[in-house]
Amino acid sequence: MQTKQESAMQISSAANTGAIPPPGEDSLLKAHERSQAFGVAATDDPDFSSLTHTQLRHALDENRLLLDHALPAMQTLYGQIANTGNVVVLSSARGVLLRTLGDADFEEKASKVALLPGVDWSERTKGTNAVGTALSEQQPVTVHGKQHYLTANKILACSCAPIFDPEGGLLGALDVTGDYRSHHPHTLALVRMSVQMMENRMLKNNFPKAIQLRFHAGAEFLGTLAEGLVAFTRDGRFLSANRCAQFQLGMSLNALKAHTFSSLFDLPISALVELFGNAPAAPKQLCMHNGVNVWCQADIRPTGPWIAPLFSATQESSTTGAPSQPLTAPAPEEPAMTRSRNGARRSTSALDGLDTGDKQIHAVIQKLRKVANHDIPVLILGETGTGKDLMARAIHDDSQRANKPFVPVNCASIPDTLIEAELFGYEEGAFTGARKKGSPGKILQAHGGTLFLDEIGDMPPHLQARLLRVLQERRVSPLGSASELNVDIYVVSATHKNLKEMIARGQFREDLYYRLNGMVVQLPALRDRSDFESLVQKILQSLSKTGPAVAVSRNVMALLRCHHWPGNLRQLHNLLRTAVVMASDEGCIEREHLPDDFLMEVSGAVTPAAAADVDTPDPHPAAAPSALPPPPDTENQRLQDVTLQTMVQILRQHKGNISAAAKALGVSRNTIYRKKHILPQGLID
């Protein structure tokens, strides 16, 4: 029977190398069998079929989490193998190459075998190769020279390791490929170490408020890649573990999900908090469930509400691979669903406050809830005045960045000559008229929070490239500065323009478009919303916070509903704000309280078709329960008469066919059904 000391020695040795043996000859034999089954012929020429530029952009956006964590590791890895005739390759979980970084003298050879971004290197298309086989086996592998299935690839030596997210899902693979004649046996170890660094970083970022336990049988291995890393909730529930921890605990990730801290270490979680919760402490020895003693350290954040997992990339390297000086990193905050802008607790979310009954708005909000806190950029489309800025602010307020800055930038309102300085900032003396001490710029002001790029379609073309680089690298260089600063921002953008048409005309960068449109939502125009009266009530409530409630008479509500509202919510808000002031003494908005220009517009806009979509208004005032009902209104009655006469005429023309009549009137079928009881009997089929 194995002793505790022997177990500890085995753990120390295996964990120090990643605890995962690479596949042997049997695995490569199976890979060749799979290649044959896929119909790949060993004599096939290299397949240069690649994703289109647009498809590759989609693939890069889909793999944002992987790219953000992999690029620094790729640069570091390349720094270790530079000038050895190798290329570092990153692939998606499907085997599509996303990025390559290599020596110039090997790039020409790599291009001859289609080792290029956008090319599929899965076993299905390339047969046995390190990328495709590592993804299939889900284990590190070296494929050297003649071990490749395709004859064309036998000039290569490739070492690859798969990359897993904290939930155990396959994200992609990291590979080093070079000439088979100069292959070094330690290359795979370097690749595996780089992958471990990525996975550990992802695990830590995914559970920022978790209790994170680091352990190893040898105290000297704490703080190295050999240490086990496990995340627990504050009540001791298991969340995730890196591969070294899985090996030391003797269980897979799925098996560990059934455990708690207590079942794994025979201690209540409160005892761990007492050991490490107050101040940095020296390593302590704990006994695992299998009887092996390990040295531990725990990272315990200050007590606070639990945060759901959030994949949040960190920027730790400059373009040269050397660490740079980051800005102060934003501390994890409690969910904004329970906080207002000033930090006070609230019971409802900001998005809930915008959900006033319209089905399209409700669907938009449901989509936004699903992508919340996943660092997926949002692009809001809609006419001017539809509330895109309100939606952007609500997204921020309901995010885990709610207590950090929300910085709006209206790209249409800043002159072209100033927008670069406003957005990216500038150093003192960068240009004539620059303020003393310079300016950090909107992007750096939004560090840790949300940057809202309103009217992004109006951004000058020459700045679109700079913005794209910032969004890709999460680094910004102010005007006049030779240094770059890391920046952590969540991006929400909005426009009333058709960006796809602008791309076709060469007015907007396609690559920037696909960087911004992680989730695209369309806000309906006010005239198309089914919650018009609810919106009126909501605006009136906000305008009446400092004074008595003001109602809307039924004839005014009918006029409001008939208007086309080219300015949408902004126009409605401005009109009601004026009307509330005008009606402050009477307590009810009547026709005489409305602006003359609006009355002129609406009088010309109330056509029979528009009038047909006006329901009979509530006989009581809309917003003030204490107000008395106004007397019957003859003008409103005439409007109803026109409505019915038009409906009857159109229905007779279409022989009672409601669908055809509704289309001719420009209204919904439900509008006609609601008036069925007052239409002549037998008119509707």
Protein Blocks (a to p, Z undefined) as FASTA:
>chain_A
ZZfklmmmmmmmmmmnoopacddfklmmmmmmmmmmnopafklccdfbdcdfklmmmmmm
mmmmmmmmmmmmmmmmmmmmgonlpacddddfkopafbdcddfklmmmmmmnopaghiac
bfklnopafklmmmmnopacddehjlpmblklmmpccdddddddfkopafbdcdddddfk
lccfklmmmmmmmmmmmmmmmmmmmmmmbccddddfblklgoiakbccddddfkopafbd
cfklmmmnopafklmmmpcfklmnopafklmmmmmmmpccdddddddfkopacddddddd
ddddddddddddddfbdfkopacdddddddddddfklccfkopacfbdfklmmmgoiakl
mmmmmmmmmmgonlpacddeddehilpmmmmmmmmmmmcklmpccddddfklpcfklmmm
mmnopaehkaghiaehianbjmlmmgoiacddehkllpcfklmmmmmmmmmnopacdehi
abdcddddddddddfbdfklmmmnopacfklmmmmmmpacddddfklpcklmmmmmmmmm
mmmmmmccddddfklmmmmmmpgolnlmmlmmmmmmmmmmmmmmnopacfklpcfklmmm
mmmmmcfklmmmpccddfbdfklmkbccddddfklmmmmmmmmmmmmmmmmmnnopaklm
mmmnopafklmmmmmmmgcehkaZZ
